[in-house]
Structure formats: C-alpha cells, structure tokens
Amino acid sequence: MKSYAILGKEGGMNTMTYAINWDLESIFPGGSQSETLKTRLSQLSTEIAEYHRAIEAWTPSVKQPEELATILQLAEKCTNGFGQCGSFITALLSSNVNDQEAKLLMGELAAKRPVFQLAATIFSKKLTAISDADWATLMQSSALAPVAFRLSEIRRDGKELLAESEENIIHTLALDGLNAWSEHYDTLVATIAIPFTDKEGKTITLSAGQAFNKMMGDPDADVRQTLFTAWEQAWGEKEALFADTLNHLDGFRIATQRLHGVTDYLKEPLEYNRLKKETLDTMWATIAKNKQPMMDFLTRKAQLFGKEKMPWQDQDAPIILGDMEEKTYSFDQAADFITKNFASFSPKMADFAQMAFEKAWIEAEDRPGKRPGGYCTGLPESKESRIFMTYSNSVNEVATLAHELGHAFHSSVLWDLPSMNQDYAMNVAETASTFAELIVADATLKEAQTVEEKINLLDTKMQNAVAMFLNIHARFIFENNFYTARQKGLVSPQQITDMMLAAQKESYLDQLASYHPHFWAAKLHFFIDDIPFYNFPYTFGYLFSMGIYAYASQKGASFEDDYIALLRDTASMTTEELAEKHLGVDLTQPDFWQAGIDMVLADITTFLEITEEFVH
C-alpha cells in the first residue's frame, strides 16, 4: 500500500496511508487536456450515429427479438460513453471550478445529447406502435425478459412524446435553456466570497463551500452568527441573478410539460422515482404528525447553548459540554473506522470501502477552488466510482464519507447487469448511502466514554433526522408553492424569498429563533437540471434505510445477501414492489413510516433524558 507525505502545519512531513486527492489519471490521463478523452468523445459521436441508423432501419417483429437486443447493446455503448465522459468532466470541474477547458468539454459533450435523444425518441415511438399482444410475446423472449420492466417504462413514456422533429427541437433548445441555466448557477456560486476575520484579527475570504462548513460546524456561537449574517448578505446581494436563474430553469420545465399536455409538475418526479403519489403523501403526513418531538429536541439543544429557541445556523453546531473535546478523525482514521464498522453488517461493503481508499477514488482535500458539497459518480466503462467532498476531520464528515461510499457500493453490485437495470431512481439511491451513514452514527455512539460525549454524538446522529423531516420538508413545501406561482408567470426575488421563509416557518412549526430566507439561492438542489423536486427522495431514502437497518439487526449474518438482492432490484420494479418483495411492507400505509420515525423518537427521548441535568 502506498503512503503519502504531506506538509504539516509546522513545516514537518506527516505520513498518510491514503491519498486525499482522487485518481483521475487512470480514467483519462491529462485532465482537461486529455487526448484520450478527446478520442473517446469522437468515438461517442460515431456510436450515436450507428445507434441512430440501426433504429431508423429497425422494423419491430415478434419473430426477431434479437434485433431489438442488438439495438439495446448499441444504446448501452452510448449511455456508458456519456456516463464515463460526463463523470470525468464533472470531476474536473468540481475539483477546480475555474477549469475553463473542462467547461468547454462539458459543452462539447452536452452538444451530442440531442442527436442521441432524437434516436431514443424514435426508438420509444416504435415501441409504442407495437400491439399489446405482440409486446407481451416479445417480453417473454430470453434476450429481453431481464429488461422487460425498463422497456415497458420507455414504451409508456413514448405514448406522451410529440413528433420526433418537435422532441428534437426541445432537446436542442435545452442546451441553451434548461442546461445552460443550471450551469449558470454554478458560475454564480463560484463568485460567492464570504469575508471572515479570525480571533487574531486576520481577514480571509472563504468560498461558499468553506464558509458553509465553518458556519454550520464551528464550536464558537459568535463565529457561526457572524458567518451566517455574512452568508445571508452574500446570497441576498445577488438574489436577482439567482431569481432569474431559477425562474428560467423551472420555466423551461413548465413550458416543456405543457407542450406534452402535462399540468401536474409532480408527475415527472413521481414517475422517475417509480413512486405513487399516495406513498409520498403518506410519508409526509406521517412525518407531520411527529414534528413536535423534533422541535423539542431543537429547543433543548438551543437551551444547551444558553438560548431559548434554536437559531437557524446552530442546528448542526456541535454540543460541547464541560471539558469535553469533540472527537476528530483524520482521513486515515475515518477510513479505518468506516471499514471496521461496515464489516459488522457486510464484509463485502467493508472490502469495497477498503478498495476505494487504496485506489484513491476519493477527493477529500480541504482547499479553495473546489465546488461546495459532496457526491458520488459512476464510471460505467471502468466499472468504478469517484467520490467528491471536502473533508475536515469532524464526525459529520466521517458520516458524509460513509454516505458516499454507500452510493458507490450500490453501484458496484450492479455493474454486471445491463445498463438499463442499473438506472435506479434517486429515492432508492439514497437508501444505500443513508444505511451506510446509520452504521457509522451508531458505531460512534457505542464508543462514547462519557455522558457529555454521548450527548455530542447523539446530536450528530439527530442532525440527519432534523434535516430529513424539517429542512427537506420545508424545501418540498417551497418548491410546491414556487411551481404553482411560476405556472402563472415570473416570480420576483422578494416573492421567492417570502415563499422560502413561509415554508421554513410551516415546516419548523414556527418555533425557531431565526430563519434562512435566501436558502433557496444557496441550495444547489433547486438548480439541478436533472429531475425536478430533487429533495423529497432524500427523506424517502432515509426512512426506507431505517426500515432496512432494523431488518439487518434482526437478520444477523444472513442480511448481507438479502441486502445485495434488494439493491440489485432497485431499477427493475416500482418502489412499492421493491418494498413488498424484500421487506414485506406496504409503503402506502403509515405503519412503515411510523416505525422508522419511532426509531428517531427513541433517540430524542434518550437525548432529552440525559441532557436534563445540563439545563437546570
């Protein structure tokens, strides 16, 4: 195993077992100047053209299912090519937001999509033209049966498509419409600079990502308050630019939906997540009935900080009582801790995580010039993943690292399946990641030596629940209200800000001391050009993983195979069918959701009990 030398704070050399920068050279050597990448992009154009020709020439026939299977192989080549190149270029841009060459490469890749999408439109329409009887026969063939569910989804969606030429126009215009506005948001975020003066009087400028981590995690309440004031101001000063971006991004979506005869803006995200509206409504309704204990938790936490009510910026702040020093983990220590505790649930998860660390799949360095946030991305041609984050030694960052490794493990158990059966939706994508995070949260709790440390770690675990049940519900309420307003016309920056504030007050039962009115501008998730309503799947995945976690605790050693079987089915059936098959539960009923929430309520009860002595 390699060791990596880094310069210590006093100028000495510290030895690290694992690299804190990811390996991109093994994907396409040379970064944004890579000749190998340019060759692959050129090859992708050839593959798209071949796919297009094959579809144009294809006449569906029940007697020749192998012809359809051949077309699917061509489609897979193209899909994997987009995935490989897109993940690599995104990685370049994430690790250096000022990489102008990478921005041009992303534009070059995006320009290939309309041609591919036109071919996919023709394909979808040809599937639609097949009679129901012939379709049933086709789907029984050995070549097509494994992907019958996904093909049926494509056939269903094909019935709503416009003429091929019209769909092509929409996809072409999206490059400088929907996609461009999303990219414009990234450009705006790169201009956000937050001034911060430390205790020695030295003023530095923090990027959005650096400022957010410090604002939400610094143990000093004055630092958090100062940064939050500057944070709100920074996003507020550019609210008109962010409002333009959000209006036009979602305006493009609404216009496209109308062209397809769709007036319900939740139709697309529900179909994408393979979820019934009834299931989503039941989840939120069950959460809403259980919010007061969440607020009791936040109020108690505020009291531990010497405040009556919880200010927005203190929600994720660490609770440090008495002489306790908050436990920190170097990147190496985090790696060892994660692999050790993964092993108690799944040796295969542990082995996978170990490999990811050893092969330098993770970009973790805390430095300027990186985009905020964290993610995991797949490389379908390499059958690998890469993880992006900014690691800062806190327990929260250990949880984030475990979360992203959960995503990567999910992808790894699917690499041998057809690419169509790897296309799982976001709600179940968040299941493996949140499950991995729960393992680490409980493991840190078990290691607590004192009541003060247990309070600190229980709070860290609870931060996830608060985010899922309160913060993300506020996002969902906001998006519902924004889309309703946007269907009628442009929405002013002030109206958007008022909507955000109202949504936060509704979700948090109006029991916080302060709110974050410009959260809508600061949160990347509202500006992603993929699937609208990017937020509720997190809450779904969190509660779904709670059910799996309880199941794992009951099953013991036999859990691993059951868990992998569930993950392998995540793109091959509806979410309700997945839950029924692997967990034996009905997601349209509140019982399942309440069972997960009860696990959180038990933690809140413990927290309130053990903190009682510290507030009197």
N, C-alpha and C positions, 0 to 999 in steps of 0.2 A: 504494500500500500504506500502511495506517495505521501510525503509530508510537505507542508507549505510554510515557508518562512515569511512573516510579516513584520513590519516595523512597529515596535511597541511605543507607548506614549513617551517613554524616557529615552527613546532613540535606540534601545536594545532590540534584539530579534526574538520574537515569540514563535514557537513552532506549533503549527496546526496540523491536525490529522487530515481534515477535509478542506477542500478548496471552498472559498466563499464567493467565487465567480464561476458562472456556468461555462461549460464547454460548448461553444457553438462551432468551433473549427471542424469538429468531426461530422457536422451536418453539411455545411457548405464552407470550405476554407476561404478566408479572405474577407469576411464581414460583408459590408455593403459594396465592396469592390470585387466580390467573388465571381470568377469566371465560371465556376461550376454551377453557381446559381443562375447565371445568365443562360447557360446551356440548358439547364432544366426548364427555365421559363420558355425558351424557344421550343423545346420538345413538347411542353404542355400545349402550346398552340397547335402543334401537329396532331397531338392526341385528341384535342377538342374537335378539330376538323374531321378526323377519322370517325369519331363518335357521331358527329352530325351527319356525315354521309351514310353511315350504317342505319341510322334511324330513318332518314329520308327514303332509303331503299327498302325498308322493312315493311312487309305486309303481314299483320298478325295472323297466325294459323295455329289451331289447336293441335294439328299434326306435327308441328315443328317447334316445340318448346325450347329446343337447343338454340334456335336463332335469338330468342329473347334472352336466353342465358348469356350468349355471346355479347349482346348489347350491354347487358349489365356489367360484364367484365370490362368493356371499354369505358363505361361510366365510372367504374371503380378506379380505373387508372387516372382519369381526370380528377375525380374527387380527392384521391390521395395526393395528386400533384398540387392541387390548390392548398390542401392541408399542410403539406410539407413546406412549401414555399411561404405560405401565409404565416405559419407559426414561426419560421425563421426570421422573416422580415419584422414581424411584430416584436420578436425578442430583441432585435437590433434597436428598434425604436423605443422599447421600454427601458433598456439599459442606457440609452443615450437619446434623450428627447430632441437633441439638436442634430441628429444624424440626417442631414438633408438628402443624402444619396438614398438612404433607406426609405424616406418619404416618397421619392420618385419611383423606387422599386415597388412600393405598395400601390402606387397609382398604375404602374405597368401591369401588375397582377390583377388589379380590380378591372382594368380595361378588357381583360379576357373573359370576365364573367358573363356579360350579356350574350356572347356567342354561345357559351356553354348553357346558359339559362334558356336561350331560344331552342336549342336542341332538346333540353329537358321538357320544355313546353310541348313541343311536337310529340315527344315520347308519351307524355302524360295524356295528351288528347287521343293518341292512338290506343292507349289502354282503355280510355273511356268508351271508345267505339266498339269494343269487344262486348258481345252479349253476356248477360249474367251466367247463362248456362255454359258457354264456352270458357268464360273466366273460371268458373268452378272446376272445370276439367283441367285447364292449364295449371291451376294452382296445386293440383294433385301430382303433377309430374315431379320426379325426384330432383330435377335440376332447379325447380322453382319453389318447392314446398318450404325450404328453410327461410325464404324471404317473402313468403306469401303475405304476411301481415303488413310489411312495409310497402309492397307493391300495391296492396289494396288501399293503403293510405294515399299513395300517389294517384291512383285511379279516382278515388273520392275527390281529391283536390282538383283533378283535371276537369271535373264537371263544372267548376266555377270559373275556369280560365276564359279570358277573352280570346279573340282571334290571335294567331301566332304573331302577326305583324304588330298588333297592339301591345301584346305582352313584351315583345322585343323593345318597343319604344319606351315602355315603362322602365324596364331594366336598364336601358341605355341612359335615360334621364336620371335614374337613381344615382349614377356615378357622380354627377354634379348636383344632386339633390340630397336624398337621404344619406348616402355615404359621405358626401362632402361635408354636410353639416356636422356629422358625428366627428369627422376628422378635424373640423374647425374647432370643436370643443377642446380637443387635445392641444391644439395650437394656443388657444386662450389660456388653458391651465398652465402651460409652460411659462406664461408671462406673470403668473401669480408669484409675488415675492412678499414675504412676511418679515418685517424687521423685528429683531429681538435683542434686548440688552440684558446681559447676564449680571450676576451679583458683583462682578468686578468692574462693571461699567462698560464692558466691551460690547459693541453692537455688531451683530452679524445678520445676514439675510438668509432666511430659510425658504426652501422650495415648499410647494404645497404639501408634498408627502412628508418632508421633515417637520414642518410646522404642525401637521395633524398628529403625528406620533407624539410629539412633545406636549402638545396641548391636551391630549386625552390621557397621557400616561405619566406626566411629571408629578412627583410626590408633593411638590410645593403648590398650594392652592393659589398663591399670588401669581405664580408663573402661568398656571392654567387660565386664570381670569384675564391676565394681560394679553396672552396669546389669543384667547377667544375673542376679545374685543377687536384686536388687530385682524383676526381671521374674518370675522363678520364684515368688517370695514373693507377688507381687500376684495371680497366677493361682491359686496354691495356696490363698490365703486364701478364695477364692470357689469352690473346687473342688466343693463340694456343690451350688451353684447350677448350675454348668456340667454336672455329672454328671446332675442332674435333667433338664436340657435335652436332653442327648444321649440319655439313656435313653428319654425320652418321644418324641422326634423319630424315632429309629430303631425304637422300639417300635411307633409308629403304622405305620411302613412294614412291619414284620414282620407285624403283625396284618392289614394290607391284603393282603399277599402270601398269607397263609394263607387268607383269605376267597376268594381266587382259585385256591386249590389249588396255590400255588407254595411250595416249601420251599427252593429254591436262591436265595439272596439275590443271586447274581451274574447271574441270568437277565435281570433288567431292565436293568442297566447294559450287559451284553453286547449285548442286542438294540438298545438305544438307540444304542450306538456301532457297530452293524452289524458286529460283530466275532465271530469264532469263539473259543470257549474255548481251542481248540488254538493259535490265534495268540497269545493272551495268555500262555498257559503257556510257549510257545516263547520269547517275548520275555523274560520274567522268568528263565527257565532259562539263556538265553544271557548275560544280564547277570550272573547269579550266578556263572557260570564266570570272569568277568573282573573280579571285585571287588578282588582283592589289589593290582593296579596302582593302583586308585583310592585305596586306603588308603596305599600307598607315597607317593602324591602328597600326601595329607593329612599324613602323618608328616613328610615333607620340609618341608612348609610350616610345621609346628609347630617343627621344628628351626631354621628361619629366624627364628622368633620367640623362639628360645632355650629351647624346651620339648622334652621327649622325645616326648610324644603330643599330639594335637590336642584342645583343649577345644571343647565344642560351639559356644560363642559366637564362636570365632575362625575358623570355617570360611570365612566370607565377608569376613573382615578383609583390608584391603589389605596387600600386601607392599611395604614401602618400605625399600630398601637404600641404604646410603651417603648421599650428599647428594641423592638423587632426590626431587623433589617430585611428588606424584601429580598427574597431569594432570586438570584440571577443565574442564567445558564449561558456559558459560552456556546458558540455554534457547535463545537465538538461535543460538549456536554449535552446539548439539546439532541444531537444526532444519536448519541448513545442512549439517552433516556427514552427517546421515541422508539427506537428499535427494540429495546428491552421490554417495553410495555406492550408494543404491538404483538410481541411473541406470546404473551399470555392469552391473547384471543386468537391469533392466527400466525403461526410460524411463517407462512408464505408472505403475509404482509410485512413481517419483520425482515425477511430475506430481501424482499423487494426494496424496502426503505434503505437497507444497508447498501444495496447495489446502487441506488440513486445517489447516495452520499459519496460512495467510492468513485463513481463515474462522473462526478461533478455535473449533475443535472440541475443544480440549484444556484440561482443568482441571489446572493444574500447580503452583499456588501452595503454598508450604510455610507452613501456618498451623494454629493449633489449631481444633478443631471439625469437622475432616474425619474420615471413617472411614479406617481403615488400608487399605493395598493399592492395587491398580490394576485397571482393567478397560476394556473397550471395549463399548459398547452400540449397537445399531442402531435407527434411526428409520425404519421401513418406509414410512410415508406421506410423509415428507420425502425419502426415499432418501438419508439422511445417517447419519453415526455421531457419537458423542461418546466422548472418551477421558478417563478419570479417573485421576489419580496425584498423588503429592506429589513434586515434582522438587527435587533437592538438589545438582545440579551434578556428581555423580560419574559415572564411566564406566558404573557399574551402572545409573544412572538413564537414561543415553543408551540403553542396551540395552533397558530396560523401555519407554521411549518408542517405540523401533523395533518392539518386540514388539507393542504395542497398535496401532500403525499397520499392522502386518501383518494383524491381525484386521480392521481397518477396510477395508483393500484387498480382502481376501477377500470381505467383504460387498458391496463396491462392484461387483465383477464379476458379481454375481448379481441385482442389483436389477431387471433386465429380465425375469427368469424368474418363473414362477408361484411364489407364496409357499411352496407345498409343496416346491418344488425349491430353496428357499433354506434349508430346515431341516436344515442339516448337523449332524452329531454332534460332540461335544466333542473326540474324538480327532483328527479331521481338522481341526477348528477350530484346534487348537494347531499345525498344520503350517505355515500361512502366517505365523503370528506368530513361531514359532521360526526359520523360514527367514530372516525379516527380521532377527532378532536375530543370527544367524550372520554375515550380511553385515556388520553393524556391528562384531562382535567381530573378524573377520579384518581389517577395514579399520583398526581402531585398532592392531592388531598390526603391520601393514605400515608404520605411521607411527612406530614405536618408533625412537628415536635411539641408545639405549644398551642394554647387556645388562640393566641394572637396570630400565629401563622395559619391556623385553620380558618380563622375569620378572613384573612387575606386571600387565601386560596379558594374558599367558598365563594367569596365575592367575585373572584376572577372567573370561576365557572358560571356564576349567575349572570355575568355581563352578556353572555351569549343569549340566554333566555330573554333578558330585557330587550336586547336588540331584535330578536325574532318576534316577540309578542307585542312590543310597544313601538320601537323605531320603525320596523318594517311595516307594521300595520299603518302607521302614520304615512309612510310612503305610498301604500296602496290607496288609502283614502285620498291623498293628494292627487295621485295620478287619475283616479276615477273622476274627481272634480275638474282637473285640468282638461282631460279629454272631452268631458261634457261641454265645458266652456269653449274649447278650441273648435269643436264641431260647428259652433256658431260664428267664429271669426277669431282674429288675433287677440291675444290676451296680454295686457300690459305688464311690465315688470312689477308694478305695485300690486296688481291683482294676483299675480303668481306668488309673490311673497306673502300676501294676505292668506292665500289658499294654504300655503305651507304652514303658516303659523296656526291657522284654524285646525288643520289636520293633526298637528302635533298636540294641540290642546285637547282635541277629541280623543286621540289615542292614549294620551297620558292622563286622562280624566281631569285635566286642568289642575294638576297637583304638583307641577314643577315650579321652581322659583324663577327660572328663565328658560327661553327657547332659542331656537336657531332658525330665524326666518329665512335666511339665504341658504339653507341646507339644499334646496332644490338646485342651486347653482354649483354648489361644492361637491355634489354627489354624482360621480361618473355614471352610475347605473341609469340615470334618467336620459343619458345622451348616447347610449349604445345603440347602434343601428341594426342590431340583430332582431331579437323578438321583443315587441312591446311588453310592458309590465314585467320587467326583468327582476322584480323584487320578491313577489309572493312565493316563488319557488324555493327561496331560502328557508322561509318559515315551514313550508311543507316538508322540505328535506330534513330540517331539524327535528320535527315531531316524528316523521317517519323513521329517522335513525334512532330516536328514543325507543320506539317500539322494537326495532331490531336489537338494540343494546339490551333491553330487558329479555328478549328472546335468547340472546347469546349467553346471558347469565344463567338461564335455565338449562340450555342445551349442553354447555360444557365443551368437551373435546370434539363432539360431532358438529359443532357450529360452523367451523371453517368451510366445509364442503357445501353446507346449506347456504351460507352467505355468498360464496362464489357463484353458486347456481342462481341465486336471486340477481346478482349483479349481471350475469350473462344474459338474463332475460329482460333487462331494463329497456331495450329498444325493440322488443319483439311482441309487446302486448300493451294494453292500456294500463294505466297506473292502478286502477281499481282491480283489474285482473291480476296484476303482479302481487298486490297485497293479499288477495284472496288465495292465490296459488301458494305463496311462500310463507305467509303469516296467518292465513285463515281468518282475516278480518274484513269487515265491510267499511270502507272509507266514507260512505255517505251517512254513516251513523256517528253520533257524537262520542260513543264509548271509546273508540280507538284514540281519538284526540284527547279525551279527558284523561285516559291512562297515562299518556305522555306528559300532560300538564301536571298530573298528580306527582310525578317524579320531581318536577321543578318545585311544586308547592312544599314537598317534603324538605327540600334543601332550604327553602325560605323559612320554614318553621324552625329548623335547626339554627339557621343564621340569627333569627330573632331571639331565640333562647340564649345562645352563647354570647350575644352582644349586649344583653340586658344590663349586665353589671357595668358596662362601659359608658352608659348614658345617664347614670344617676349619681 
